[in-house]
Amino acid sequence: QVQLVESGGGLVQAGGSQRLSCAASGIIFSIYTMGWYRQAPGKQRELVATIASTITSDGSTNYADSVKGRFTISRDNAKNTVYLDMNSLKPDDTAVYYCNARFRSTGNYWGQGTQVTVSS
């Protein structure tokens, strides 16, 4: 059974920092592209950042324009965990953040989400 469990969400003031973690189980974590997505109230879910596998690919990262220079995605294959370090947070970053694990066309899994609220 695949599980992606996010943690680290909560309330933070604008300009502050927060780290999200996503612990994966039930998959061969190292071969998966891992990502963070978010969904604000009344809006569609959107990509925040992805990080490719370091085994089947080059471990490259990709960011939404809105978070470039502020957010950093990283992974620890030994711990089956992906992180999202968020700095200079803005009220517009308020959303439910979801962890995603994807492997070609055979695997696509989601976590339950963690709420991040940035107060102005």
N, C-alpha and C positions, 0 to 999 in steps of 0.2 A: 504494500500500500504506500503510495507516494504521499508525502506530507511536506509542505512548505510552511514554516511557522515564523511569522514576522514578529519582531519586538522592537522597542525603542521609541515608539510614537508617544505623543503627548502634547502638552501645551508649552509653547516657547514664545518669547517676545521677539518682535521684529529685530533683525540684526543679529540674532543669536544663532547657535549651532545645535545640531542634533545628529545622532547616528542611529540609523536603522540597521537591523540585522535580520537575516533570513536563514534559518537553519533547515537544511533539506535532508530528507531520509527517503529510502525506497527507490532511489535512482543512483546511477553512476554519475555522481555530481560533476566530476572533472570533465566529462565529455559534453556537458550541457552548456548552451548559452544561457546566461542568467541575466535577468533584467528587473528593473523597477518601473512600475507604471503608477499613475495616480488618477483619481477621479474626484473632482470637486462637485459639490451639489449642483444639479441641473446641467452638468457638462458630461461629455463623453470621456471614457477612459483614454488617457494619453501616455505615450512613451516618456519616461524620464531619462533612463540610461540603460545601456546593455553592456555586458562584457562577455566576449567570446571565450570558448574553451581554450585552455592552454595546451590541450592534448591533441585535439582535432583541428585546431585553428591557431591563431597567433595571440590570443588573449587581448585582442584590441577592444577598445571602448568606444562607445557612441553616446552622445548626449543630445537632448533637446536643446534648441537654441536658448530657451528661457532659463536653463540652469547651467549652461556652460560657464566655467570659471568659478562657480559657486559650489557645485556638487561634485563628488568624486565617488565612483563605484569601484569596488575592489572585491577580490574573492580569496578565500583560503581553502584550497582543495583538501587539505589535511583535516579541516574542521567541517567540511561540507557546508560552508557558510559564505554568503555574499553580504556585503555591506554597502550602505549608502551614507556617506558623510556629507551633511548639508550645512553650509555656512551662509552667512549673510541672508538669513531667511527673511522672506517677505510675506505679508498677508496673503498674497496671491498664491503662495505655496501651500496654503491650507487645502487639505484633501485627504482622502483615504489612499494610502500607499500600498500597492500590491506587489508582491514578489512573483516572478515568473521564471519557469525553467522550460527551455525549449531545445529539442534535439531533432533537427531535420523535420521530417513530416510525421515522425513516429511518436513524438512525445511533446506535449504542451500542457504544463501544469501551473496552477495558480494557488497562492496562499489566500488566507481569509481576509487579509488587509489589516492595516494599522492606521489609526487616525493621527494625523499631524495637524495641529492648529497653531497658527502663528498670529499672535495678537499685535495690534498696532499701538 
